[in-house]
Amino acid sequence: MSGLPIRVSGLAKRFGSVEAVVDATFTAEAGRVTGFVGPNGAGKSTTLRMLLGLTRPDRGIASFGETPYRDLAAPTGTVGAVLDIAAAHPAATARGHLRTFGDLGGHPRERVDRVIDAVDLGGYADRRVKGFSTGMRQRLALATALLGDPGVLVLDEPSNGLDPAGIVWLRTFLRDFAASGRTVLVSSHVLTELQYSIDDLVLIDHGRIAWSGSLPDFTEHGGTLEEAFLALTAKEPTA
């Protein structure tokens, strides 16, 4: 399936006295990897939850193409998402977990073996999840998101728990996924992990979109992604 652009327009959410997200507007294009970055508590996860229909926005629109997630005809066949790696029951095997979620989504059973191969879980597919490391749980979560052969991936901190080899593997996987014409939106608070993974960047800080555009344009503020971030955020706001 080809990718759809992710469109966020004027999205806002308040929890009590806290403005978690304030008029967020950005686009993640098909065929590109878009990094969604910012410090912990900046509003990344709340924005992604609104995008996926898990949290109701106070105002604004979030859609895939022109369609909100809740109105998609085949949600898991259109969007694969990883927001929480703790979803698998510890007593289940990886293969059993994937079969269950595949059946719930109405996906063909042969997709199970394909996604196991795609995330390099072959040697662990019949082991119980309770013995998995955090990195292996990340791979299983990604495999679950891929069951519907989606055109869009939305990933929240997918490199958490991965060793250096796993981070390189994830980088390659996401680049290849986008190169096939699909859409990737990946959040992280660790800028150095995204330096070689993304095409475009959306920076959120204190719930507001501080910058969006291509990575080369952003790094004109500094030599590396991290240096550019520090240079940009160090600037005094203009009157």
PADO-565738 format. One line per field, with one value per residue (C-alpha): x, y, z; residue number from 1; residue in one letter. Coordinates in Angstrom, 2 decimals. Layout:
// PADO-565738
east (X|...);
north (Y|...);
up (Z|...);
n (NUM|...);
res (a|...);
***
This chain:
// PADO-565738
east (0.00|1.24|1.55|-0.78|0.40|-0.22|-1.87|-2.12|-3.86|-4.50|-4.43|-4.77|-5.27|-5.44|-5.36|-6.68|-4.40|-1.74|-1.70|-0.22|-0.48|-1.14|-2.30|0.05|0.24|2.54|2.59|4.50|4.76|4.61|7.96|9.80|10.78|9.64|11.18|8.94|11.33|11.34|12.24|10.30|6.95|6.96|3.67|4.88|2.92|-0.26|-0.09|0.36|-2.52|-4.78|-3.60|-4.58|-7.94|-6.92|-7.26|-9.94|-8.51|-10.06|-9.83|-8.06|-7.89|-5.53|-5.90|-4.31|-4.78|-8.14|-9.50|-9.28|-8.08|-11.49|-13.08|-10.58|-12.23|-9.34|-7.40|-4.73|-4.37|-3.69|-1.72|0.66|1.35|3.60|2.89|3.32|5.59|3.86|0.79|1.89|0.84|3.98|2.80|2.23|4.84|5.70|4.09|0.94|0.68|0.98|-1.60|-4.08|-3.63|-3.66|-6.98|-8.45|-7.44|-8.69|-5.24|-4.10|-2.21|0.73|1.43|2.67|5.70|6.36|6.47|8.58|11.13|10.79|11.84|14.37|12.47|12.85|15.02|12.62|9.21|8.31|9.69|7.44|7.35|8.10|11.72|12.15|14.50|13.16|14.77|13.03|9.71|10.31|10.75|7.60|5.63|6.85|5.95|2.43|2.13|3.15|0.53|-1.86|0.86|0.16|1.20|1.88|3.94|3.57|6.21|6.76|10.36|10.96|14.70|14.24|15.98|17.71|21.44|23.67|23.20|19.44|19.44|21.29|18.82|15.85|17.35|17.74|14.25|12.60|14.59|13.60|9.96|9.81|11.73|8.85|6.57|5.19|5.01|6.95|6.41|8.82|9.10|12.17|13.76|17.24|18.30|21.50|19.51|17.60|20.54|20.87|17.27|15.04|14.31|12.16|11.88|9.08|10.26|7.79|8.60|6.21|3.34|4.03|5.56|8.81|10.05|9.15|10.85|13.59|16.55|19.12|17.29|17.21|20.87|21.81|21.40|24.34|26.55|24.58|20.95|21.74|23.89|21.19|18.57|20.70|21.42|17.77|16.40|19.11|17.83|15.89|12.26|11.54|9.02);
north (0.00|3.48|6.07|8.90|12.26|12.93|16.31|18.05|21.43|23.63|20.69|21.62|19.82|21.07|18.92|21.08|24.10|22.51|23.29|20.04|20.94|24.41|24.89|22.25|22.31|20.21|17.65|14.38|13.54|10.14|8.75|10.51|9.88|12.74|13.11|14.49|15.72|17.61|17.18|14.90|16.47|18.65|17.23|14.57|11.62|13.67|14.80|11.23|10.02|12.68|11.71|8.09|8.90|7.82|11.31|13.75|17.17|20.33|21.73|21.13|18.30|15.35|13.12|10.62|12.14|13.80|11.15|11.09|7.78|6.88|7.21|5.04|2.06|-0.25|1.46|-1.20|-1.79|1.91|2.94|0.88|2.46|1.77|3.88|1.25|-1.82|-3.43|-4.66|-8.32|-10.77|-12.10|-15.72|-15.55|-16.41|-13.77|-15.86|-16.42|-12.72|-11.84|-14.44|-13.06|-9.46|-10.51|-12.32|-9.32|-7.06|-9.47|-9.89|-13.06|-15.58|-15.53|-11.97|-13.36|-15.05|-12.06|-9.55|-11.89|-11.93|-8.18|-7.31|-10.15|-12.00|-15.46|-16.87|-15.64|-16.18|-19.19|-17.86|-16.39|-12.63|-12.54|-13.42|-10.69|-7.76|-4.25|-4.26|-7.51|-6.10|-3.11|-5.43|-7.35|-4.10|-3.04|-6.45|-6.03|-2.62|-4.16|-6.94|-4.97|-4.06|-0.38|2.59|4.72|4.08|6.19|5.30|6.78|6.41|3.15|3.01|2.76|-0.39|-1.14|-1.83|-0.02|-2.77|-2.58|1.18|0.79|-1.92|0.31|3.21|1.05|-0.40|3.02|4.38|1.39|1.66|5.32|4.63|2.35|5.40|5.02|7.50|7.42|9.70|8.85|10.66|10.86|13.03|11.75|13.89|12.01|8.85|10.66|12.38|9.71|8.48|11.36|13.59|16.16|17.48|18.79|20.33|20.70|22.52|23.34|22.07|24.38|23.63|25.58|24.54|22.27|21.63|19.57|18.32|20.15|23.44|22.83|21.93|25.27|26.45|24.19|21.36|18.43|17.93|18.36|21.46|23.00|22.35|24.02|26.99|27.47|27.11|29.41|32.34|34.98|35.25|38.26|40.88);
up (0.00|-0.85|1.87|2.78|4.06|7.74|8.23|11.59|11.66|14.70|17.09|20.77|24.09|27.65|30.80|33.61|33.82|31.58|27.88|26.58|22.88|21.48|17.86|16.42|12.63|10.43|7.60|7.23|3.55|1.87|0.77|3.60|7.22|9.43|12.86|15.60|18.26|21.52|25.18|27.49|28.30|25.19|23.88|21.46|22.85|23.35|19.73|18.50|20.65|19.15|15.67|16.34|17.92|21.41|22.91|21.82|20.88|22.24|18.72|15.45|12.94|12.51|9.46|7.11|3.71|4.29|6.69|10.51|11.95|13.37|9.93|8.05|6.38|7.33|10.17|10.82|7.09|6.58|9.68|11.78|15.16|18.14|21.20|23.92|23.87|26.89|24.96|24.56|27.29|29.00|28.78|25.02|22.43|19.87|17.14|19.21|19.97|16.29|15.26|17.79|16.65|13.00|13.49|15.33|12.45|9.79|8.28|6.47|8.62|6.21|7.33|10.65|9.13|6.90|9.73|11.86|9.06|8.47|12.04|12.37|15.11|13.59|16.36|19.05|17.46|19.61|22.89|25.57|25.69|29.43|28.62|26.03|26.48|25.90|22.47|21.49|22.72|20.48|17.50|18.42|18.72|15.28|13.85|15.27|13.61|10.26|10.26|8.05|5.53|6.20|4.10|7.18|10.32|13.48|16.08|19.54|20.77|18.81|19.57|23.35|24.55|21.26|21.29|18.74|16.15|16.67|16.18|12.88|11.84|12.69|10.77|7.67|8.04|8.25|5.31|3.16|4.25|3.20|-0.03|-1.09|-1.13|2.38|5.24|8.51|11.51|14.31|17.65|19.84|22.49|21.54|18.62|17.79|16.99|14.24|12.54|9.86|9.82|8.82|5.84|7.60|11.12|13.32|16.59|19.46|22.68|25.53|23.40|20.47|17.09|17.15|13.69|10.77|7.47|5.86|7.87|5.69|6.25|10.00|10.29|8.76|12.37|13.33|12.13|13.59|14.50|18.18|17.60|15.41|18.08|20.73|18.47|17.61|21.14|22.55|20.49|22.35|21.17|19.02|20.08);
n (1|2|3|4|5|6|7|8|9|10|11|12|13|14|15|16|17|18|19|20|21|22|23|24|25|26|27|28|29|30|31|32|33|34|35|36|37|38|39|40|41|42|43|44|45|46|47|48|49|50|51|52|53|54|55|56|57|58|59|60|61|62|63|64|65|66|67|68|69|70|71|72|73|74|75|76|77|78|79|80|81|82|83|84|85|86|87|88|89|90|91|92|93|94|95|96|97|98|99|100|101|102|103|104|105|106|107|108|109|110|111|112|113|114|115|116|117|118|119|120|121|122|123|124|125|126|127|128|129|130|131|132|133|134|135|136|137|138|139|140|141|142|143|144|145|146|147|148|149|150|151|152|153|154|155|156|157|158|159|160|161|162|163|164|165|166|167|168|169|170|171|172|173|174|175|176|177|178|179|180|181|182|183|184|185|186|187|188|189|190|191|192|193|194|195|196|197|198|199|200|201|202|203|204|205|206|207|208|209|210|211|212|213|214|215|216|217|218|219|220|221|222|223|224|225|226|227|228|229|230|231|232|233|234|235|236|237|238|239);
res (m|s|g|l|p|i|r|v|s|g|l|a|k|r|f|g|s|v|e|a|v|v|d|a|t|f|t|a|e|a|g|r|v|t|g|f|v|g|p|n|g|a|g|k|s|t|t|l|r|m|l|l|g|l|t|r|p|d|r|g|i|a|s|f|g|e|t|p|y|r|d|l|a|a|p|t|g|t|v|g|a|v|l|d|i|a|a|a|h|p|a|a|t|a|r|g|h|l|r|t|f|g|d|l|g|g|h|p|r|e|r|v|d|r|v|i|d|a|v|d|l|g|g|y|a|d|r|r|v|k|g|f|s|t|g|m|r|q|r|l|a|l|a|t|a|l|l|g|d|p|g|v|l|v|l|d|e|p|s|n|g|l|d|p|a|g|i|v|w|l|r|t|f|l|r|d|f|a|a|s|g|r|t|v|l|v|s|s|h|v|l|t|e|l|q|y|s|i|d|d|l|v|l|i|d|h|g|r|i|a|w|s|g|s|l|p|d|f|t|e|h|g|g|t|l|e|e|a|f|l|a|l|t|a|k|e|p|t|a);
***
